[in-house]
């Protein structure tokens, strides 16, 4: 009978004398002629060793415990690696010519012989061991105690483990270290602010955004010793050409003499006029009273977890009315990019888009948007309130650029330390109160429901972003 080919190598160790091989060769040939169906060949790439012929009285199934009665030093326990394993094909059921038993009985008798290896896939690797450990075969028709098949385990993609709350907090604090005098606290639960966000101190201009060249920037010619040696005077400063009061006179946007204690004047707080500060082309020095926002934040801030509105921001010191707090930072993107990002965001994701629309499109403005989703400053955590205590004002340093400028937060009232900072997301004081019935009607007409307001103030409008 031809030996079936097995692609993998069957290795084992054996010790046998050449004298025994010659002596039993004739006995093996005689046995094969008489009992052609009682033994099956061993599938291997190396020559097999015929079993020793025993008297009929001594014939019995061999097992790992009786293997020492054979001429092999090591034999038996065939184990198949489970890597890329294909289940073996069933044994062809043949009835023995010398037996009247049923087909099942014949197969069971043949599979009890330890030297039998059924035809299997070319992928498994067979290893011979001298182990007595038995495994239950997953295939009932293979009852050989020395032959076992282990099913392959399908590969499972396991997502990387998420950092613990303590680790997330450490990562966020490390990201926060680029800012000065800003802390984070959570007394509500063990969560941390989002980790897919990076703090920046300046806006990041993206593809398609063009900022006016400094070649078009003009500066004032004020003497440095003007106004008690604090720089510009409103009568001569060219930077104030577009800043006039109700009487048509130039006026400084800030009331205090020193930039670190300057406060926005009431006319600007209520009028929301655009602010022009002195720039690098001006003759005045850096301590000029018309340089406030460009020097950056001077107050302490704290990011904290609220009870029902996610994360918020509060001051760690008392703020005066009109005091500068901080700017809104992020990526400056085009309207096309803003629309693309809006389409990819899900309904449960928050929006951090701020339109740079102080000037209309007819005037050549309103080209870009500031997005604080992935890059920004601590002011991205300021929540909405219908009874807000802060407001955003636009600040420029170049009169020739009406598309790229800063968005600055100023206090609208005296704010005690530890008070949450809020501003109006709608930026329209004349919007009507939206009741539940009105929200239902808007959802039926527009296909979406306006955002529920959670500010809890006595002047709450119910919903916003209509």
C-alpha positions as CSV (number, residue, x, y, z in Angstrom):
1,X,0.0,0.0,0.0
2,X,1.4,3.4,-0.9
3,X,2.3,5.7,1.9
4,X,0.3,9.0,1.9
5,X,2.5,12.1,1.7
6,X,2.6,14.5,4.7
7,X,4.1,18.0,4.0
8,X,5.3,18.6,7.6
9,X,8.1,16.5,9.1
10,X,7.4,13.9,11.8
11,X,10.3,13.7,14.2
12,X,11.0,11.1,16.7
13,X,13.9,9.2,18.3
14,X,14.3,5.5,18.1
15,X,16.9,2.9,18.9
16,X,16.9,-0.5,17.2
17,X,19.7,-2.9,16.3
18,X,20.3,-3.8,12.7
19,X,20.1,-7.5,13.6
20,X,16.5,-7.2,14.8
21,X,15.5,-5.3,11.6
22,X,16.9,-8.1,9.4
23,X,15.4,-10.9,11.5
24,X,11.9,-9.5,11.4
25,X,11.7,-8.2,7.8
26,X,10.4,-11.6,6.6
27,X,7.9,-11.8,9.4
28,X,6.5,-8.3,8.5
29,X,6.0,-9.3,4.9
30,X,4.1,-12.4,5.9
31,X,1.9,-10.5,8.3
32,X,1.0,-7.8,5.7
33,X,-0.2,-10.5,3.3
34,X,-2.4,-12.1,5.8
35,X,-3.8,-9.1,7.6
36,X,-4.0,-6.2,5.0
37,X,-6.8,-4.3,6.8
38,X,-5.9,-4.7,10.4
39,X,-3.1,-2.2,10.4
40,X,-2.7,1.1,8.6
41,X,0.6,2.7,7.6
42,X,2.2,5.6,9.5
43,X,2.2,8.8,7.5
44,X,5.7,10.3,7.8
45,X,8.5,11.6,5.6
46,X,11.0,9.3,7.3
47,X,10.9,5.4,7.1
48,X,8.6,3.8,9.6
49,X,9.6,0.9,11.9
50,X,7.4,-2.2,11.6
51,X,6.0,-3.4,14.9
52,X,7.5,-6.5,16.5
53,X,5.5,-9.6,15.8
54,X,4.1,-11.1,19.0
55,X,2.4,-14.5,19.6
56,X,-1.4,-14.3,19.5
57,X,-1.6,-14.7,23.2
58,X,0.4,-11.6,23.8
59,X,-1.3,-9.3,21.3
60,X,-3.0,-6.4,23.0
61,X,-3.5,-2.7,22.4
62,X,-0.4,-0.7,23.3
63,X,-0.6,2.5,25.3
64,X,2.0,5.0,26.6
65,X,2.2,2.8,29.7
66,X,3.2,-0.3,27.8
67,X,5.5,1.3,25.2
68,X,8.6,-0.1,27.0
69,X,7.7,-3.5,25.7
70,X,8.3,-2.2,22.1
71,X,11.8,-1.8,20.6
72,X,11.4,2.1,20.8
73,X,13.2,4.1,23.4
74,X,10.6,7.0,23.1
75,X,7.3,6.7,21.4
76,X,3.8,7.9,21.5
77,X,1.7,10.9,22.5
78,X,1.2,12.6,19.2
79,X,0.3,16.2,19.6
80,X,-0.7,18.6,16.9
81,X,0.0,22.3,17.1
82,X,-3.2,24.4,16.9
83,X,-1.7,27.1,14.7
84,X,-3.6,27.3,11.4
85,X,-5.2,23.9,12.2
86,X,-7.7,22.4,9.8
87,X,-9.8,19.5,11.2
88,X,-8.8,16.1,9.8
89,X,-10.8,14.3,7.3
90,X,-12.8,11.3,8.6
91,X,-11.2,7.9,8.2
92,X,-12.5,6.0,5.2
93,X,-14.8,3.3,6.6
94,X,-13.8,-0.1,5.3
95,X,-14.8,-3.5,6.6
96,X,-12.1,-5.9,7.4
97,X,-11.9,-8.9,5.1
98,X,-10.9,-11.2,8.1
99,X,-13.6,-9.9,10.5
100,X,-17.4,-10.0,10.5
101,X,-17.7,-7.0,12.8
102,X,-19.6,-3.9,11.7
103,X,-17.8,-1.0,10.0
104,X,-17.9,1.1,13.3
105,X,-16.3,-1.7,15.2
106,X,-13.6,-2.2,12.6
107,X,-12.7,1.5,12.7
108,X,-12.7,1.6,16.5
109,X,-10.4,-1.3,16.6
110,X,-8.0,0.2,14.1
111,X,-7.9,3.6,15.8
112,X,-6.9,2.0,19.1
113,X,-3.5,1.2,17.6
114,X,-1.1,3.9,18.8
115,X,0.9,3.8,15.6
116,X,-2.0,5.0,13.4
117,X,-2.0,8.6,12.1
118,X,-5.0,9.6,10.0
119,X,-4.7,11.8,6.9
120,X,-4.8,15.4,8.0
121,X,-4.1,18.8,6.5
122,X,-0.5,19.6,5.5
123,X,-0.5,22.5,8.0
124,X,-0.2,20.8,11.4
125,X,3.2,19.9,12.8
126,X,3.3,16.5,14.6
127,X,5.6,16.2,17.6
128,X,6.4,13.0,19.4
129,X,6.6,13.2,23.1
130,X,7.1,10.8,26.0
131,X,4.2,12.3,27.9
132,X,1.5,10.4,29.6
133,X,-1.0,13.3,29.7
134,X,-4.1,12.5,27.8
135,X,-6.4,15.1,26.2
136,X,-10.0,14.4,25.2
137,X,-10.3,14.4,21.5
138,X,-12.8,16.9,20.0
139,X,-13.5,14.3,17.2
140,X,-15.4,11.2,18.6
141,X,-14.2,8.9,15.8
142,X,-10.6,9.4,16.9
143,X,-10.5,7.5,20.1
144,X,-6.8,6.8,20.1
145,X,-5.6,7.8,23.7
146,X,-2.2,8.8,22.3
147,X,-3.6,11.0,19.5
148,X,-5.2,14.3,20.2
149,X,-6.3,17.3,18.1
150,X,-6.6,20.8,19.6
151,X,-8.9,23.2,17.7
152,X,-7.4,26.5,16.6
153,X,-8.6,29.6,18.4
154,X,-9.7,32.4,16.0
155,X,-7.7,35.6,16.3
156,X,-9.5,38.3,18.3
157,X,-8.5,42.0,18.0
158,X,-8.3,43.4,21.5
159,X,-8.4,47.2,21.7
160,X,-5.5,48.8,23.6
161,X,-6.3,49.2,27.3
162,X,-7.5,52.6,28.3
163,X,-5.6,54.5,30.9
164,X,-6.9,54.5,34.4
165,X,-8.6,57.7,35.8
166,X,-5.4,58.5,37.7
167,X,-3.3,58.1,34.6
168,X,-5.7,60.2,32.5
169,X,-5.5,62.9,35.1
170,X,-1.7,62.8,35.0
171,X,-1.7,63.0,31.2
172,X,-4.0,66.0,31.2
173,X,-2.0,67.8,33.9
174,X,1.1,67.2,31.8
175,X,-0.6,68.8,28.7
176,X,-1.7,71.6,30.9
177,X,1.8,72.4,32.0
178,X,2.4,74.6,28.9
179,X,0.1,77.2,30.5
180,X,0.9,79.3,33.5
181,X,-1.4,79.7,36.5
182,X,-4.1,77.2,35.3
183,X,-5.1,74.2,37.4
184,X,-7.7,71.4,37.2
185,X,-9.9,70.0,39.9
186,X,-12.7,67.4,40.1
187,X,-14.7,66.8,43.2
188,X,-17.7,65.2,41.4
189,X,-16.3,61.9,40.0
190,X,-13.0,60.3,38.8
191,X,-13.2,61.5,35.2
192,X,-10.7,63.8,33.6
193,X,-11.0,66.4,30.8
194,X,-10.6,65.1,27.2
195,X,-7.2,63.7,26.2
196,X,-7.6,64.3,22.5
197,X,-6.9,68.0,23.0
198,X,-3.7,70.0,23.2
199,X,-3.2,73.4,24.8
200,X,-1.7,76.2,22.7
201,X,-0.8,79.8,23.5
202,X,-1.3,81.1,19.9
203,X,-3.7,80.5,17.1
204,X,-2.7,77.9,14.5
205,X,-3.3,78.9,10.9
206,X,-4.2,76.0,8.7
207,X,-4.2,75.4,4.9
208,X,-6.1,78.1,3.0
209,X,-5.8,80.8,5.6
210,X,-3.9,83.9,4.7
211,X,-2.9,86.5,7.2
212,X,-2.2,90.1,6.0
213,X,1.5,90.8,5.7
214,X,3.1,93.0,8.3
215,X,4.3,95.1,5.4
216,X,0.8,96.6,5.4
217,X,0.9,97.3,9.1
218,X,1.1,100.9,10.2
219,X,2.1,102.2,13.6
220,X,1.7,105.4,15.6
221,X,4.4,108.0,16.1
222,X,3.6,108.9,19.7
223,X,6.5,109.9,21.9
224,X,7.5,107.5,24.5
225,X,7.3,110.1,27.3
226,X,3.7,111.0,26.4
227,X,1.0,110.8,29.1
228,X,3.2,110.6,32.2
229,X,5.7,108.4,30.4
230,X,3.1,105.7,29.6
231,X,3.1,106.1,25.9
232,X,0.3,107.1,23.6
233,X,-2.2,110.0,23.9
234,X,-5.6,109.9,22.3
235,X,-5.1,113.3,20.5
236,X,-2.2,112.1,18.4
237,X,-2.2,108.3,18.3
238,X,-2.9,107.0,14.8
239,X,-3.9,103.6,16.2
240,X,-7.1,105.2,17.6
241,X,-8.3,106.6,14.2
242,X,-11.1,104.1,14.1
243,X,-12.0,104.4,17.8
244,X,-14.2,107.3,18.5
245,X,-16.8,108.0,21.1
246,X,-20.3,109.4,20.7
247,X,-18.9,112.9,20.4
248,X,-16.6,111.9,17.5
249,X,-13.5,112.1,19.6
250,X,-10.7,109.5,19.7
251,X,-10.7,107.4,22.9
252,X,-8.5,104.7,24.4
253,X,-10.4,101.4,24.9
254,X,-8.8,100.9,28.3
255,X,-9.3,103.2,31.3
256,X,-6.3,102.3,33.6
257,X,-2.8,103.7,33.2
258,X,-1.0,100.4,33.3
259,X,-1.6,97.5,31.0
260,X,-1.6,94.8,33.8
261,X,-4.5,96.6,35.6
262,X,-6.3,98.1,32.6
263,X,-10.0,97.6,32.3
264,X,-12.2,98.0,29.2
265,X,-14.2,101.2,29.2
266,X,-17.9,101.1,29.6
267,X,-18.4,102.5,26.1
268,X,-16.7,99.4,24.7
269,X,-18.3,97.0,27.1
270,X,-21.8,98.0,26.0
271,X,-21.0,99.0,22.4
272,X,-19.0,95.9,21.4
273,X,-16.7,98.1,19.2
274,X,-13.7,96.5,17.6
275,X,-10.5,97.2,19.6
276,X,-7.2,98.3,17.9
277,X,-4.1,98.0,20.0
278,X,-0.6,99.4,19.3
279,X,1.7,97.0,17.4
280,X,5.4,96.4,16.7
281,X,5.5,99.3,14.2
282,X,4.4,101.8,16.8
283,X,6.9,104.2,18.4
284,X,5.6,103.6,21.9
285,X,7.1,101.0,24.2
286,X,5.6,97.7,25.5
287,X,4.2,99.3,28.6
288,X,1.9,101.5,26.6
289,X,-1.6,101.7,28.1
290,X,-3.0,100.6,24.7
291,X,-1.3,97.2,24.9
292,X,-3.4,94.8,27.0
293,X,-4.6,91.7,25.2
294,X,-1.2,91.2,23.4
295,X,0.5,90.7,26.7
296,X,-1.7,87.6,27.4
297,X,-3.6,86.4,30.5
298,X,-2.6,87.8,33.9
299,X,-5.3,86.1,36.1
300,X,-5.4,82.6,37.5
301,X,-8.0,80.1,36.2
302,X,-9.2,76.7,37.2
303,X,-10.8,74.0,35.1
304,X,-13.4,72.1,37.2
305,X,-16.1,69.5,36.9
306,X,-19.6,70.8,37.1
307,X,-22.6,68.8,38.4
308,X,-24.6,68.8,35.2
309,X,-22.7,70.6,32.4
310,X,-19.5,68.7,32.0
311,X,-16.3,70.8,32.6
312,X,-16.3,74.5,33.3
313,X,-13.9,77.4,34.1
314,X,-13.7,79.7,37.1
315,X,-11.4,82.4,38.3
316,X,-9.1,82.0,41.3
317,X,-9.0,85.7,42.1
318,X,-11.4,88.6,42.2
319,X,-12.1,90.2,38.8
320,X,-13.0,93.9,38.2
321,X,-15.6,95.0,35.7
322,X,-14.0,95.3,32.3
323,X,-10.9,93.3,33.3
324,X,-9.2,91.2,30.6
325,X,-9.4,87.4,31.3
326,X,-8.0,85.5,28.3
327,X,-8.3,84.9,24.6
328,X,-10.0,82.1,22.7
329,X,-7.4,80.0,21.0
330,X,-7.6,77.3,18.3
331,X,-7.1,76.5,14.7
332,X,-8.0,79.2,12.1
333,X,-9.8,77.3,9.3
334,X,-11.8,78.2,6.3
335,X,-15.6,77.9,6.1
336,X,-15.2,74.9,3.8
337,X,-13.1,73.1,6.4
338,X,-15.5,74.1,9.1
339,X,-18.4,72.5,7.1
340,X,-16.4,69.4,6.5
341,X,-15.6,69.0,10.2
342,X,-19.2,69.6,11.1
343,X,-20.4,66.8,8.8
344,X,-18.0,64.3,10.4
345,X,-19.0,65.1,14.0
346,X,-21.7,63.1,15.8
347,X,-24.7,64.6,17.6
348,X,-23.2,64.0,21.0
349,X,-20.0,65.9,20.2
350,X,-19.7,69.4,21.4
351,X,-18.9,72.3,18.9
352,X,-16.1,74.7,19.5
353,X,-16.4,76.9,16.4
354,X,-16.1,80.7,16.7
355,X,-16.8,82.7,13.6
356,X,-14.4,85.5,12.8
357,X,-17.3,87.6,11.4
358,X,-16.8,91.1,12.8
359,X,-16.8,92.3,9.2
360,X,-19.3,91.1,6.7
361,X,-18.6,89.3,3.5
362,X,-19.5,92.5,1.5
363,X,-16.6,94.2,3.3
364,X,-14.2,91.4,2.5
365,X,-14.4,89.8,5.9
366,X,-16.0,86.7,7.5
367,X,-13.7,84.3,5.7
368,X,-12.4,82.2,8.6
369,X,-13.5,80.3,11.7
370,X,-11.6,79.6,14.9
371,X,-12.0,75.9,16.0
372,X,-11.0,75.0,19.6
373,X,-11.9,71.3,19.3
374,X,-8.4,69.8,19.2
375,X,-6.2,72.8,19.9
376,X,-7.0,75.7,22.2
377,X,-6.7,77.4,25.5
378,X,-8.6,77.1,28.9
379,X,-11.4,79.4,27.7
380,X,-12.7,76.5,25.5
381,X,-14.2,75.2,28.8
382,X,-16.3,78.3,29.5
383,X,-20.0,77.2,29.6
384,X,-23.1,79.0,28.4
385,X,-25.4,80.9,30.6
386,X,-28.5,83.0,29.9
387,X,-27.2,85.3,32.8
388,X,-23.6,85.5,31.8
389,X,-20.8,87.4,33.4
390,X,-18.3,87.6,30.5
391,X,-18.3,88.6,26.9
392,X,-16.1,88.2,23.8
393,X,-14.6,91.3,22.0
394,X,-12.5,91.4,18.9
395,X,-9.0,92.8,19.1
396,X,-6.7,93.6,16.2
397,X,-3.1,94.8,15.9
398,X,-3.1,95.4,12.1
399,X,-5.6,97.8,10.6
400,X,-5.1,96.2,7.2
401,X,-6.3,92.7,8.3
402,X,-10.0,92.3,8.9
403,X,-10.0,88.4,8.8
404,X,-7.5,87.3,11.4
405,X,-7.7,88.8,14.8
406,X,-8.0,87.8,18.5
407,X,-11.2,86.9,20.4
408,X,-10.8,88.3,24.0
409,X,-12.9,87.6,27.1
410,X,-13.6,90.5,29.4
411,X,-15.5,90.6,32.7
412,X,-18.9,92.3,32.5
413,X,-19.2,92.8,36.3
414,X,-17.3,92.2,39.5
415,X,-16.7,88.5,39.7
416,X,-15.6,87.1,43.1
417,X,-12.9,84.4,43.2
418,X,-14.2,80.9,42.7
419,X,-17.2,82.0,40.5
420,X,-17.8,80.1,37.3
421,X,-17.1,82.1,34.2
422,X,-19.9,82.0,31.6
423,X,-20.9,83.8,28.4
424,X,-23.8,83.9,25.9
425,X,-23.4,81.2,23.2
426,X,-26.2,82.8,21.2
427,X,-24.7,86.3,21.3
428,X,-28.2,87.8,20.9
429,X,-29.9,89.4,23.9
430,X,-33.2,89.8,22.1
431,X,-33.9,86.1,21.5
432,X,-37.3,84.9,22.8
433,X,-37.8,82.3,25.4
434,X,-38.2,78.8,23.9
435,X,-40.7,76.6,25.8
436,X,-41.1,72.9,25.5
437,X,-44.1,73.3,23.2
438,X,-42.1,75.6,20.9
439,X,-39.2,73.2,20.9
440,X,-41.5,70.4,19.8
441,X,-42.9,72.6,17.0
442,X,-39.4,73.5,15.8
443,X,-38.4,69.8,15.8
444,X,-41.4,68.9,13.6
445,X,-40.7,71.8,11.2
446,X,-36.9,71.6,11.0
447,X,-36.2,68.0,11.7
448,X,-34.0,68.8,14.7
449,X,-34.5,70.0,18.2
450,X,-32.8,73.0,19.7
451,X,-30.2,72.5,22.5
452,X,-31.6,72.3,26.0
453,X,-30.1,75.0,28.2
454,X,-28.9,73.8,31.6
455,X,-27.7,77.1,33.1
456,X,-30.4,77.1,35.8
457,X,-30.5,80.9,36.0
458,X,-33.7,82.9,36.6
459,X,-33.4,84.3,33.1
460,X,-33.0,81.0,31.4
461,X,-34.5,81.0,27.8
462,X,-35.0,77.2,27.9
463,X,-33.3,76.4,24.6
464,X,-30.6,78.0,22.3
465,X,-29.0,77.4,18.9
466,X,-32.3,77.7,17.2
